[in-house]
Amino acid sequence: MDEKVVLVGSRLARSLHRSDRSQAEVAQEIGVTEPTLSRWKSKETSVRRSQAEALAAALGCSLKDVARDALLRILVPHHVAALPL
């Protein structure tokens, strides 16, 4: 099963800007629609890890550049990760 990671919209927007590629180009390359990529860019969104990795590759950055604590989100359930330390 493909794990989920949380994309951080502001990080995604910054990485997209740095890539000098259009949102439409990136969306087409990774196999999603431009409105889907736009939604990802506007907020925190849970997506399949394979989509997040494809997105990072298309933008020429790492998964950590677009996702929030990717490894923590995969290894620890959301309700546990949200608890204060």
C-alpha positions as CSV (number, residue, x, y, z in Angstrom):
1,M,0.0,0.0,0.0
2,D,1.2,3.5,-0.9
3,E,1.7,5.5,2.3
4,K,0.4,9.0,2.7
5,V,2.5,12.2,3.2
6,V,1.4,15.7,3.9
7,L,2.4,18.3,1.3
8,V,2.8,21.8,2.7
9,G,1.3,24.3,0.3
10,S,3.8,27.1,1.1
11,R,6.8,24.8,0.6
12,L,5.3,23.4,-2.6
13,A,4.6,27.0,-3.9
14,R,8.2,28.0,-3.2
15,S,9.6,24.9,-4.9
16,L,7.4,25.4,-7.9
17,H,8.5,29.0,-8.2
18,R,12.2,28.0,-7.9
19,S,11.8,25.4,-10.6
20,D,10.9,27.9,-13.3
21,R,8.3,25.5,-14.6
22,S,4.6,26.2,-15.0
23,Q,2.1,24.5,-12.8
24,A,0.5,23.0,-15.9
25,E,3.8,21.4,-17.0
26,V,4.5,19.9,-13.6
27,A,0.9,18.6,-13.3
28,Q,1.1,16.9,-16.7
29,E,4.4,15.3,-15.9
30,I,3.2,13.7,-12.7
31,G,-0.2,12.7,-14.0
32,V,-2.5,15.0,-12.1
33,T,-4.7,17.8,-13.3
34,E,-3.7,21.4,-12.9
35,P,-6.6,22.1,-10.5
36,T,-5.4,19.2,-8.3
37,L,-1.9,20.7,-8.2
38,S,-3.4,24.0,-7.4
39,R,-5.3,22.6,-4.4
40,W,-2.1,20.9,-3.2
41,K,-0.4,24.3,-3.4
42,S,-3.1,26.2,-1.4
43,K,-3.0,24.1,1.8
44,E,-1.7,21.1,3.6
45,T,-2.8,18.1,1.7
46,S,-2.4,14.3,2.3
47,V,-1.3,12.6,-0.9
48,R,0.2,9.2,-1.8
49,R,3.9,9.1,-1.2
50,S,4.5,8.1,-4.8
51,Q,2.8,11.3,-6.0
52,A,4.8,13.4,-3.6
53,E,8.0,11.8,-4.7
54,A,7.1,12.3,-8.4
55,L,6.3,15.9,-7.6
56,A,9.6,16.5,-5.8
57,A,11.5,14.9,-8.8
58,A,9.6,17.1,-11.3
59,L,10.5,20.2,-9.3
60,G,14.1,19.1,-8.9
61,C,13.9,19.1,-5.1
62,S,13.7,16.6,-2.3
63,L,10.6,15.2,-0.6
64,K,11.4,17.2,2.5
65,D,11.3,20.4,0.5
66,V,7.5,19.9,-0.2
67,A,6.3,17.7,2.6
68,R,5.9,18.0,6.3
69,D,8.0,15.6,8.4
70,A,7.6,12.9,5.8
71,L,9.1,10.1,7.9
72,L,7.4,11.0,11.1
73,R,4.0,11.1,9.3
74,I,4.6,7.7,7.9
75,L,5.9,6.0,11.0
76,V,3.6,7.6,13.6
77,P,-0.2,7.8,13.4
78,H,-1.5,11.3,13.0
79,H,-3.3,11.4,16.3
80,V,-0.1,10.3,18.1
81,A,2.2,12.7,16.2
82,A,-0.1,15.6,17.2
83,L,0.3,15.1,20.9
84,P,2.5,17.6,22.7
85,L,5.8,16.3,24.0
